[in-house]
Amino acid sequence: LFLLRKLFALCSRVCLVLRAWWPLRTAWREARPSACVNSDCRSLPERPRRHQAMEALLGYLVSELTPARIERLYDEQPYTCLAVFRSLPDLEKQYVYRLLYCSGHARVEPGGEQGGSNPQVDADEGSTPIEIVSSFIQEKHAARHRGVLSILSRLRIVLRGAGVFTMHPGFRRHVQRALSSGVRGMMCGEYGGLLDRGEADGRTLGSLPTQAVVDAYAWEQWERVLMFTIGEGTSESGKAPQPRLGPSGGSKLDLRGIMLAAGVLREDVEKKETNITERGFQFLLSDTHAQVWIVLKEYIKQADARSHDVFDALIEFMLRLGFQRRNASGIEVQKSAQGKEICDDLCALGLLYPVSPSRMVPTKLAVMISASTASSLVSTLEEDGFVIVETNYRVYAYTSSPLKQAILRLFVRTEVLLANLLVGSITRESVMSALDSGITSEQILGYLTQHAHKRVLGRSPIVPTVVMDSIRLWQQELRRMEMEHAILYKNFETPALYKQVREYAVGIGADLAIDDAKQELVARAEQHDLIKSKIKELKERP
């Protein structure tokens, strides 16, 4: 009996210790940055994409427009220059700052009265010798230096000449003016255009809607666009809600054609139905900034196809919306039928809020157009977070939005559906079904993190580690190999040529595999033209 009492007391103490230690262990595991329970998870996170800021405005300029068209935009449209400058990554922006005020360079020539040297100034405005540009960065970062110059060259901001780098004169002029007189100064004077009439005419702001009303309208319109996509891609295509038209009712927005052209929807002619594609599922789970640009790119193409004259004005108008003051009295609608139609289309998409038939207020969706990163704008535009994910894979979504419930059903097995609450579970079958549709694990985790409830925002990570690891492992089961179009470069004439080409490929982010022993390089196929031009340039050098 004495031994049993001692054993019971010892077990009680052990239980007390475990009860105190277990919460600490759980908190420590949750606080680890993306720690994996399984050692096989080390390679699970997807390879980070380089130059992510180029995926919106900059990516559109490079992929969709010719160099001559880009340069024409720089010459004629100041707000295009400012939007491009604001969207540049930090290092590229630093290069622009340094080259912006180079108004000539000095060269030294022998001679003079005392047999010395006479410094003379070359008046080539905006040109900087290659030697000076090369001094911007340390030698060990030469590959990154070449990558930056390659990006600026593709955007036609910096052009390489005979021994110098020259900034595009139109881009240089407009950015200098903005830095010296401010963006507000560009709305007056020689640029004219969408003048802020509220301050100029002394109008009061009492009749204008509040910020909350404008944001609610923008989100409601954009939610209708997404619900239209889901409705068109399901058997309930007849119930797909159309966005509300602008005040004049002159909108000819072909939203179905835009989604088909963007690859979000696919039309089956034989079955006479429309289905959501893999890209469509990815579109639904993307952040609002990316969604807006996918739609706008196709809208711009449609407008350009109808009239080539409207293209430049449309680009300038949409990018200028991002620089409008939030407390201003809005913008005047152009009196032409074409201007009214464009404004009605943008109202239907939620980019403009109609105060009256002749006056509009830009919403935060419009500000996203010319922003390099819009995560803070997205969080303030949408409603508060609504998703809670627990360690037992249960999901609680406090929302009454049919759109959000439909998106969650893509990867969550629904168990209970109330008026303002969806309860479900993340299972292997539900996640596998989403992965088969083209959705990636990072998009699922990104959606759960972006829309997390405010009660779990202080938790690190927001989505429990065990859930993150499981979703990534389930994707790893399907993607043991990754296919990517590539080009193999070999049989270089000299080792020096191989080394220069290799450094150039690494600098522009095109390298996939490198074998220095065999002097072979594997690079992405989409950047083959750049590497090919570089090889030709290196061979032509003496």
N, C-alpha and C positions, 0 to 999 in steps of 0.2 A: 504493500500500500504506500509506503514511504517513497519507493522508487517511482511508482506511478504518478504521485504528486509532483515529484521533481521533473519527470518527463513532461507532464502537462504544463508546468510553469515554463519550461524551456520552449515548448512549442508556442505558447502564448507570446513569449518575447520575440521569437522568430517571426510570427505573424505581424506583430507590431512594427518590426523593422521593415518587413516587406511592404506593408501598407504605406509607410513613410517614404520608401525608396522608389516604389513603382511609378508614382506620378512624376518624380524628378526624372526618371529614366525616359518616360514618355515625352516630357517637355523637352529634354535634350535631343531626342531623336527628331522631334518636329522642328527644332530650331536649326538643325544641320542644313546647310544650303544645298538643296537638291541631292541629298545623300541617297544612295541606292541600297536597299536591303540585300539584294543579290549582287554578287561581284560581277556577274555577267552584264550588269547594266551600265558599265563604264562607257560603252560605245553607243548607248541608246540615243542620247540627244542628237538631233539632226545637225548636220554641218552648218555652222552659221553662214548666212549669205552676206557677201560684201557689198558695201555701198547701198545700204537699205534705203537711204534717202532718195536714191535715183529711181525708186519703184513707182513714184507718182508723177509729179510734173516733169522732173528731169528725164525719167524713163520714157515718158510720152514724147518729149522733144527729140530724143535720140532715136527712138524706134519708129516713129510715125512721120517725121518731117525731114525734108532734105536739108543739107547744109545751107543752100541758098535761101530757103524759106525761113530757117532759124535766124540767119543774119538780117533778113528783112524785118522780122519781128523786133530784133534788137534796135534797128535803125528807127523804126516808126513808133514803137510802143514802150514807153517808160515803165509801165507797171509789169510788163512781161520781164524786163530786166530785173526789177526789184524782187519779183516772185522767184525767179531763178536763183538770184543771189541769196535770198532767205532760205531756199531749199537745199543749198549746197551743204555737204558734210563739213565738219569743223575745220579739218586740215585744208581742204580745198578752198574754204572761205578765207582762211588765213593767207593763202597764196594770192587770192584776189586783192585782199587788203594791201599786201606788199607791192603788187604790181600796179595798183590803181593810180597812184600819183607819180609814176615814172614818166616824166615829160621830156626825156632826152638823156643821153649818157655822154660822158667825157672820154675823149681819146687823146693820147699823148703823141706828138710828132716831134722829131728832132728839128733843131734850128734855133733861131733867136739871136739876139745881139751878143750874149755872153756864151754862146755855144751850148746852152742848156736845152731844155725841152719846153715846148709851148703847149699847154693844155687847150684843146679846142672842143667845142660842144657840138655833137651831132644833134640836129634839131628834129630827128625823127620822133615825133610825139607818141608816147605810149609804148615805145620799144625799149626792151631791156636786154643787154647782152646775156648770152647763155651762161657765161662764167658767173655773173652775179646771181642769176636764178639758181645755179647749182650750189651756191654758197648758202642757200636757205636752210639746208638740212645736212646732217652729218653723213659721212661717207658710208657708214654701216647701214644707213636707211636709204640708200640709193634706189633700191627697187621700189620702195614706197613713193619716193620722189617721182620716179617715172610714171607710176600709176596715177598720181595726182595730175600730172601734166597731160596724161592720156585722157582723163575724164574731162578736163577743161578744154582740151582740143576737140573732143567729140561734141561738146556743147557749143563749140565755136566761140568760146569766151577768150581763149588765148590761142593765137596762131603762130606757128613756127616759121621764121623766115631765114634769111642768110645770116646765120650767126646770132640771131636775136629772137626773142619772143615778143609778140605784139598783141596787146589786148584789143579786142574789137572796139572801134571808136564809138559806136552807138551805145554799146553796153557800158563802156567807160564813162561816157558823158552823162547818161541817165543816173547811174549809181553815184557818181560824184555829186550831182545836183541834189540827190536825196540825202546824202550824208552831210552836205553843207547847209541846205535850207530846210531839211526835214521833209517827210512824206506829205505833210499838210501843204507845204509850199508848192508841191507838184500839182495840186488840185486847182491852182489858180494860174494866172499868167498865160504863158505860151501854150500850156498843155490843155487848158480849158476843160471841156467835156463834162463829166458828172460832177458839177460844182455842188458843194454842200449848201443847198438853198436855205436851210434852217438858220444858219448863222448870217448868211448874206442878207436875207430879207428880214431878220429879226423875228421870225416866227416863234411862237411858244411851243413847248414840247408836251403840253397837257393833253392834246388829242392823240398822241402816239401811244401804241400799246406798250405794256410793260415788258421787261426782258423775259419774265416767266411765260407770258402769253406767246411771244415770238418763238421761244424755244419749244413750247408745247406744240405749236403749229408745225414747226420743222420736223419734230419727231413723229407727229401724227401722219404727215405727208410721206415721210420716208418709210414708216411702218406700212403704209398702204402699198408702196412700191414693192416691199419685200413680200407682203401678203399676196400681191398680184403674182409674183414669181412662184410662190408655193402653190397658189390656186391653179395657175396655168400648167404647172408640172405634175398635177395630180388628176384624179378622176373628177374632181370638183372644179374643173376649169371654168364652167359657166358661172361659178360663184366668186371668181376672183375680183376683188374690189379694185376699181380704177381710182387713181389719185384725182382729187378735186381740181378742177380747172381754175385758171386765174380769173381776175375780176372781169376782164373783157370777153372771156369765153372763146378767144381766138386761137387757143392752143391746138396744134396738130401733132402733139407728142405721140409717137408710135412706140410705146413702151414694149410691146410684144416684139416688134422688129429689133429694138435695141437689145433685148435679152437674147434673141436668136443670133444676132450678129456677134454678141460678146461670148457666145458659147455657153451661156448659162442655161438656155433651153434648147431642146432639139425637137424638130418637127418630124413626125413619122407620117409620111404621105399615105402609105398603104392603110394604116389603121386610123388615119385622120385624127391624130391626137398629138399632144405636146408633152414631152417628158423633161424632167430636170436631169442635167448631165452631171458628171463628176465635178466639173468646174462650177456648176450651179450649187452643189452642196458646199463646196469650198467658199463660194461667194456668200452664202448665208452665214457661215461661221467667221468670216473675215470681219475686221473692225470697220467701223462706219467710214473712216477716212478712205480705206481701200475700196469699199463698195461704191462710194461717191465717184471716185475716179474711174472705175470700170464703166459705170453708166455714162459719165460725161465724155469719155473718149469715143464711145460709139455715137453719142448724140452729136458731137462735133463732126464726126465723119458724115453723118446724115445731113447736117447743115451745109457742109462743104460740098456734098454731092448735089444739093439743090441749087446752091449759088456759091461760086468761088469768091465773090466779092464780100460775102458775109463772114468768111472764115476769120480774117484778121480782126475785124471788129468784135466778133464773138469771143475770141481768145482774150483780147484786151478787156472787154466788159466783165468776163467772169473772174479774171485775175484781179481786177481792180476792186471787186466786191470785198476781197480779203483785207483791203486797206481802209475800208470805210469805218468811221468812228461809230461806236455802239450807241452813243447818246445823241447822234445827229438826227436830223429830221428826215432821213431817207434820201432816195435818189429820184430824179425825175425820169419818167418813162418817155422814151423817144416817141414822137408823134407818128412816125412812119408805121405802116402795117407790119413791116418786118421786125422793127423794134418791139412793138406790142406783142407779136407772136413769141419772140424770144423770152420776154419777161413772163408771159403766161406759161411757157414751158418750164421756166425756172421756178415759178410759183408751184406748179404741179409737182415738181421734184422736192420742194421744201427749201430751196435756196433763197427764195425771196418771200417776204410776207406782204400781202397787198393791203396797204393802208387805205388807198382809194384807187380808182382806175388809172390815175396818173402819177401815183407815188408809191414806192416800194421801200421796204426795210430789209437789208440783208440779214439772214439768220446765221447761226454758227456753222451750219453746213456750208455756207458760202465762204466763211473764213477758213475752213479746212482745205479749200481748193489750193491755196497758195501757201499752206503751212507744211514744213518738212516733217513734223511729227504732230499728231493731233490727238494724242491720248488724253490730255487734260481737257480738251474741248469735247471729246466724246463722252467723258465721264460727267461733265456738267450738262451736256445736252440730253442724255438719256436719263431715265428715272434712276432712283437709288438701286444699288445692287439687290438681288433677290434670291440668290442661290446659296445654299449651305450644303457642303459635302462632308460627310462624316467618315471616320476610319472604317466603318462596317459597310462602306460603299453605298449607303443610303443618301438620296438626294432630296432636299426640301426646297421647292421653288415657290416663293410667296409672290405670285403674280396672277393677274386675271387676263393678261394679254394673250390672245390666241396665237400671235406670231411667236412669242417666246416659248409658249407651250409646244408649238409645232417644232421649233428648232431643238428643244430639249428631247423630244421624242425620237430624234434622229440617232441618239446614242444612249438614251436612258429608257429602261423598261418601266412603263407607267403602272403604278399599283393603285393609287388613290388620286382622284381628280375632283377637287372641290371648286367653289366659285372663285376663290383667290389663293388656292394652294394646290400644288402638284407634288405628290410623293411618289418616288420611284427608286430604282436601284441601277447602279452601273454594273452590268454583268458582262461576261465574256462574249455571250451571244449578241448583246446589243451593241457592244463596241465593235465586234467583228463585222456586223451588218453595216455600221457606219464606215469602217475602213474599206469594205468592199465597194462602197458608193463613191470612194475617192477622197473621203475626209481623212486627215492625218491626225496622229495622236497629239501633236503640238497644237493643232487647231482646237481640238476638244479641250485640252488643258487651258489654252488661252481663253476660250470662251467662258469656262468655269471661273477662271481667275478674274477676268474683266468684269463679270457680272456677279461677283461675290457679295453676299449680304454684309452690311456694315458691322454686324456682330462678330464676323470672322476676319475682318480686314487686319486686325492686330495680330493674327496668327501667322507664323512663319514656318513652312509655306502655307499659303491660304488653302490650297488643295492638299489633303494629307499625303504624306510621302508614299504610304503603301498603295494608295489609289493611283498616284502618278506612275509609280514603278510598274504596276500591273498593266495600265493602259499602254505604256511604252513596250512592255514585254509582249503583249498581244499583237502589237503592230510588228514587232521584230519577228514574230512567227511567220508573218506574211511577206516580209521584205528582207529576206536573208541576203538577197543580191539587189543592187541598185543599178539600173540601166541608164546610161547617159551617152549622148552622141559626142564622139571625140575624134581627134585627129592625131595620128602618130607621126612624129618628126624624127628622122634618123639620117644617117649617112651625111653628117655635116662635113664640110670641106676642111675645116680647121677646128681644133679645140677652142680657140678664141671665139669663133663664130657661134659654137654651141653654147658657150658660157654667156655670151651677150643675149642670145635668143632666150635662154633659160631665165635669166634675170628679168628680161622684159615680160615674159609670160607670167612670172611670179608677181611682178609689179602690177599688172592689170587684173590679177586674180583669175587667170585662165588655166593655171596648172592643175592637173589631176594626178599625174604620176611622173616621177623623174628618176632616171637611172644614169648617174654620172659615169659609172664604169663602162657602159655601152654607148654613152653619149646619145641617149634616146629621151624624148620628151613626149608626153601625152597631154594634150590641151583640149579645152572645150571647142566643139565644132562651130558654135556661134561666133567665136572670136578668131576664127581661122583667117579672115581677111586682114585683120590687124596684124597678126603674126606674119602673115605672108608679105605684107607691105614692109614690115620691119626687116625681114630677111633680105628682101630686095634692096632696101636702103643700105643695109650693112655691107652687102656684096658690092654695091656701087662705090663705096668709099675707097679712096686710094690706100 
